[in-house]
């Protein structure tokens, strides 16, 4: 009997097995597992993400009835205890490296950002995931609360997560931002929570650009004023130097732009070290920062990064990075197919057809109209 690949099988093809094996050797912990392999673990975790399984037992039982389909993927059913031990003991750094490799593959097919300039555009932010202190004591945040923080960099070419670091809830966003390595000439946009004059200076030294909002209590001195087009909502465009406490950490001139949103009538003041782009473009760049908020909301609503199947730090990190890989695979599939559906609808359709033996295009192609001429003739005769 001929075998036809399932949709789940075709999705996993986007991760080449030779790259997977290379990363597996680089993150080896000793003897290679003979029964429950790394690939088998990844297949189970990916299935739970794509189908939103509610628990470890739920995911194991649902996959056990698909043993024949798992065989063609290169996996097999596993005991719940074996799966739990693997998530706790096998380093999550492997899946972090796999996430980085998958992002590089997605970049090759991702669309360009919406602006005319060719520089890379990134958004920086962090989101907090609340945990139960009794179940996750290693993530102590406050006296009666536990939490972890996802420090994220979004690439606006396709709105892909380019970098994600997981820390405890007490780690400040600026601390993670100082460790970033962005391409030379890139533009990073972030909110006022990242305000740090030493960070601004580091962007200048690394020949990077930033766009952020100025705090209301910031002290500065205007040394030059530039004309603006008030019909575009712009109110000011100045060259300034920072004054006040810790201003010596950033002695370089900055650009201060005032903008009033025509819809909300709210006034914004932006700071940047980019003097080449127009003031209207700077305002548009900061508006694009909202995409990272949409990304946080999407993964929290559609992927399993708030309810975890393991309580150890390693198991939590493993589940988060596999969730991000699932997000990248969905984006990769959407970019290649060029189908005009939202990412959420795409995930919903895949959930219902994950083990269906068809191609991805067949899910969205309308069914063929058979015997169209015969049906038309019958309809004409019935009216007669």
C-alpha positions in Angstrom: 0.0 0.0 0.0 1.4 3.4 -0.9 2.3 5.8 1.9 1.5 9.5 1.8 3.1 12.0 4.1 1.0 13.7 6.7 1.0 17.5 7.2 2.9 17.1 10.4 5.6 15.2 8.5 5.9 17.9 5.9 6.2 20.6 8.5 9.1 18.8 10.2 10.9 18.7 6.9 11.6 22.4 7.3 14.2 21.3 9.9 16.9 19.3 8.1 17.8 16.2 10.0 21.5 16.6 9.3 21.5 20.1 11.0 19.5 18.5 13.8 22.1 15.8 14.2 25.0 18.3 14.1 23.5 20.3 16.9 22.8 17.1 18.8 26.5 16.2 18.7 27.5 19.7 19.8 25.2 19.6 22.9 25.8 15.9 23.7 25.8 15.0 27.4 27.6 11.7 27.0 26.1 8.4 25.8 23.6 8.8 23.0 20.1 7.7 24.0 19.1 4.5 22.3 15.3 4.4 22.8 13.9 7.9 23.4 16.1 10.0 21.0 16.4 13.8 20.8 14.3 13.8 17.6 11.6 11.8 19.3 11.5 14.2 22.2 11.3 17.2 19.8 8.4 15.5 17.8 6.4 15.0 21.0 7.1 18.6 22.2 6.2 20.1 18.8 2.9 18.0 18.7 1.9 19.4 22.1 2.6 23.0 21.0 0.7 22.7 17.6 -2.3 20.9 19.2 -2.4 22.8 22.5 -2.4 19.7 24.7 -3.4 20.6 28.3 -1.0 18.3 30.1 1.9 15.8 29.7 -0.5 12.8 30.1 -2.8 14.3 27.5 -0.1 14.7 24.9 1.4 11.2 25.4 -2.0 9.5 25.1 -3.0 11.4 22.0 0.3 10.5 20.3 0.2 6.9 21.3 -2.9 6.3 19.1 -0.9 7.6 16.1 1.9 5.1 16.3 1.9 4.4 12.6 2.1 8.0 11.7 5.0 8.5 14.2 6.9 5.7 12.6 7.1 7.6 9.3 8.3 10.7 11.1 11.1 8.8 12.8 9.5 8.8 16.3 7.6 6.3 18.5 5.3 6.4 21.5 7.1 6.9 24.9 6.3 6.4 28.5 5.3 9.5 30.5 8.1 9.1 33.0 10.7 8.7 30.3 9.5 11.9 28.6 9.4 13.8 31.8 13.0 12.7 32.7 14.2 13.8 29.3 12.7 17.2 29.7 14.3 17.6 33.1 17.8 16.3 32.3 18.6 17.0 28.6 20.0 20.6 28.4 17.6 23.1 27.0 20.6 24.9 25.3 20.1 22.4 22.4 16.7 23.7 21.7 17.9 27.3 22.1 20.5 26.6 19.4 17.9 24.9 17.2 15.7 28.0 17.6 18.6 30.2 16.4 19.2 28.0 13.4 15.5 27.9 12.5 15.4 31.7 12.6 18.2 31.9 10.1 16.3 29.7 7.7 13.1 31.9 8.1 15.1 35.0 7.3 15.8 33.8 3.8 12.1 33.8 2.9 10.8 36.6 5.2 9.3 39.7 3.6 11.1 43.1 4.0 10.0 45.6 6.6 7.6 48.4 5.6 10.1 51.2 5.4 12.2 52.4 2.5 15.6 52.3 4.3 17.6 49.1 4.0 18.9 49.0 7.6 17.7 46.1 9.8 15.0 47.1 12.2 14.5 45.4 15.6 12.2 45.9 18.5 13.4 45.2 22.1 11.1 44.4 25.0 10.4 41.8 27.7 7.3 40.1 29.1 6.7 38.5 32.4 5.2 35.0 32.8 3.7 34.4 36.2 4.3 31.0 37.9 3.2 29.3 41.1 5.9 29.7 43.8 5.0 26.3 45.3 5.7 24.5 42.0 8.6 26.7 40.7 10.6 27.8 43.8 13.7 28.4 41.6 11.9 31.3 39.9 11.2 33.3 43.1 10.1 36.8 42.2 8.4 38.2 45.2 7.5 36.9 48.7 4.4 34.9 47.4 5.0 34.9 43.7 7.3 33.3 41.1 7.9 34.6 37.6 10.2 34.4 34.6 10.9 37.1 32.1 11.3 36.7 28.3 13.7 39.2 26.9 12.9 39.3 23.2 14.2 41.0 20.0 11.8 41.1 17.1 13.1 41.3 13.5 10.6 43.5 11.6 11.4 41.5 8.4 8.6 39.1 8.9 8.1 40.0 12.5 10.2 37.1 13.6 11.7 36.6 17.1 15.4 37.0 16.4 16.6 36.5 20.0 15.0 35.3 23.2 16.6 35.1 26.6 14.9 33.7 29.7 15.7 35.1 33.1 14.2 35.4 36.5 11.5 38.1 36.9 13.9 40.4 38.8 16.3 40.9 35.8 16.0 44.4 34.3 15.5 44.9 30.6 18.6 47.1 30.3 20.8 44.3 31.7 19.7 42.0 28.9 19.9 44.8 26.3 23.6 45.3 27.1 24.4 41.8 26.0 22.9 42.1 22.5 24.9 41.7 19.4 23.1 43.4 16.5 24.4 43.9 12.9 26.3 47.1 12.3 24.0 49.9 11.2 20.8 48.4 12.6 18.0 50.4 14.2 16.7 49.2 17.6 13.4 50.6 19.0 12.3 50.3 22.6 10.1 52.0 25.2 11.1 54.2 28.1 11.8 51.2 30.3 15.1 50.9 28.5 16.2 54.5 29.3 19.8 54.3 30.3 22.4 56.8 29.2 25.2 54.2 29.3 23.1 52.1 27.0 22.7 55.0 24.6 26.4 55.5 24.5 27.1 51.8 23.9 24.8 52.0 20.8 26.9 55.0 19.6 30.1 53.1 20.1 28.8 50.0 18.3 27.6 52.2 15.4 24.0 51.2 16.0 20.9 53.4 16.0 18.1 53.5 18.5 14.6 55.1 18.8 12.9 55.5 22.1 10.6 57.8 24.0 12.0 60.5 26.2 11.1 60.5 29.9 9.1 63.5 31.1 11.6 64.4 33.8 14.7 64.2 31.5 16.9 67.2 31.5 18.4 68.4 28.2 19.7 71.5 26.4 18.6 72.3 22.8 21.6 73.3 20.6 19.9 73.4 17.2 16.3 73.5 15.9 15.2 72.1 12.6 12.0 73.0 10.5 9.1 70.5 10.6 6.0 69.9 8.6 3.2 70.4 11.1 0.7 68.9 8.6 2.3 65.5 9.3 1.7 65.9 13.1 5.3 66.9 13.8 5.7 69.6 16.5 9.5 69.8 16.9 12.8 68.5 15.6 15.8 69.5 17.8 19.4 68.5 18.3 20.1 68.3 22.1 22.6 67.3 24.7 21.7 65.6 27.9 22.2 67.4 31.2 21.6 66.5 34.8 22.5 63.4 36.7 24.5 60.8 34.8 24.4 62.8 31.6 28.2 62.4 31.4 27.6 58.7 30.5 26.2 59.9 27.1 28.0 63.1 26.1 27.0 62.7 22.4 24.3 64.9 20.8 20.9 63.3 20.3 17.9 64.1 18.3 14.6 65.1 20.0 11.4 64.8 17.9 7.9 65.9 19.0 4.9 64.2 17.3 1.1 64.5 17.9 -0.9 61.5 16.8 -3.7 62.8 14.6 -6.1 60.0 15.7 -5.6 60.0 19.5 -4.3 63.6 19.8 -1.7 62.3 22.2 1.7 64.0 22.1 4.9 61.9 22.0 8.6 62.9 22.3 11.2 60.6 20.8 14.9 60.4 21.3 17.3 58.9 18.7 20.9 59.1 17.5 19.8 58.9 13.9 20.1 62.2 12.1 19.6 60.9 8.5 16.0 59.7 8.5 13.1 62.1 8.4 11.3 63.0 11.6 8.1 61.4 10.2 10.0 58.2 9.6 11.3 58.2 13.2 7.8 58.5 14.5 6.7 55.7 12.2 9.5 53.5 13.5 8.4 53.9 17.1 4.8 53.1 16.1 6.1 49.8 14.7 7.3 48.9 18.2 3.7 47.8 18.9 4.4 44.6 16.8 6.4 43.1 19.7 3.4 43.6 22.0 1.3 41.8 19.4 3.9 39.0 19.3 3.8 38.5 23.1 0.0 38.4 23.1 -0.1 35.9 20.2 2.3 33.4 21.8 0.6 33.6 25.2 -2.9 33.0 23.6 -1.9 30.3 21.1 1.1 28.5 22.4 1.9 26.7 25.6 4.2 29.1 27.4 2.0 29.8 30.4 1.1 26.2 31.5 4.2 23.9 31.7 4.5 20.1 31.6 7.6 20.2 33.9 8.5 22.1 37.0 12.3 22.3 36.7 14.0 25.2 35.1 15.4 23.1 32.3 12.0 21.7 31.4 10.5 25.2 31.4 13.2 26.5 29.1 12.9 23.5 26.8 9.1 24.1 26.4 9.6 27.8 25.7 12.2 27.4 23.0 10.2 24.6 21.3 7.1 26.9 21.3 9.2 29.6 19.6 10.4 27.0 17.0 6.8 26.2 16.4 6.0 29.9 15.8 8.9 30.1 13.3 7.7 27.0 11.5 4.3 28.5 11.1 5.8 31.7 9.8 8.0 29.8 7.4 5.0 27.9 6.1 3.0 31.1 5.6 5.9 32.9 3.8 6.5 30.0 1.4 2.8 29.4 0.6 1.9 33.1 0.4 -1.6 32.3 1.5 -3.6 35.3 2.7 -4.6 34.0 6.1 -3.7 35.1 9.6 -1.2 33.2 11.6 -3.9 32.3 14.2 -6.3 30.9 11.5 -3.3 29.0 10.0 -2.6 27.4 13.4 -6.3 26.5 13.9 -6.5 24.8 10.5 -3.3 22.8 11.1 -4.5 21.7 14.5 -7.5 19.9 12.9 -5.5 18.4 10.0 -2.1 17.7 11.5 -2.2 14.0 10.6 -4.1 14.4 7.4 -2.3 12.9 4.3 -2.4 16.0 2.0 -0.2 18.9 1.0 -0.5 22.3 2.7 -1.9 23.9 -0.4 -4.8 21.4 -0.5 -6.1 22.7 2.8 -6.8 26.1 1.2 -7.6 25.2 -2.4 -11.4 25.1 -3.2 -12.7 21.7 -4.1 -13.0 21.0 -7.8 -16.3 21.5 -9.4 -17.2 18.1 -10.9 -19.8 17.7 -13.6 -20.5 21.4 -13.7 -22.1 21.3 -17.2 -24.3 18.3 -16.2 -25.5 20.1 -13.1 -26.3 23.2 -15.2 -28.4 21.2 -17.7 -30.3 19.4 -14.9 -31.1 22.8 -13.3 -32.3 24.2 -16.6 -34.6 21.1 -17.2 -36.0 21.4 -13.7 -37.0 25.0 -14.2 -38.5 24.0 -17.6 
